[in-house]
Amino acid sequence: MYKVHFENRYILISPEPDRLQKYGLFHNFNRTRELYRLISDFQSDLSIPSVNIYGTDIEHIWKLFRIYFTEIQAAGGLVKHVSGRFLFIEKKGRLDLPKGHIDKGEEAEEAALREVQEECGVSGHKIIKPLESTYHTYNKGKISYLKKTQWFLMHYDGKLVAEPQVKEGITQVEWLFPDEVSRVRERAWPSLLDVINTYVFSRE
């Protein structure tokens, strides 16, 4: 399955109808033209909370879905301190994780480590394992972008530094225990909630 966020709304691509959730629309994929019309209508009609597009060959649907957008590659980190705290930032008034664009010739792992250091002032952190990627869209002018963010779980045992990269709009760096995250996660971007719910509250 693929889940793509449009700010507070989303489109889910699945092999069969997802009857476990309530969707504004269900769409059985048939033709590319219909798919693109559906995406366009969903972008413009904010009253539709979500859409489930389904079909047996979801990789084919996903390929066509991506062609509709200009793709952007990004990487970021979910940093867990030896104390059990997790690293979060505040940006545009929302709870977020450090992340950013992957530079030309840069590997995703390198970009994720770099972004954590640049946005939060942390150094000496190490990647433990890759996590599920997330997808969200945004528009600039007449161009629709699809950003894929590759996430990595990281370990850190240094000082709990908090040096927000102000020039990037980061207003705060926070080290939170899971119970603290639970109380404020409604402030997080919806595209991050799956990452937070799956890994912050994991017993690993």
Order of alpha helices (4+ residues) and beta strands (2+ residues): beta-beta-beta-alpha-beta-alpha-beta-beta-beta-beta-alpha-beta-beta-beta-beta-alpha-alpha
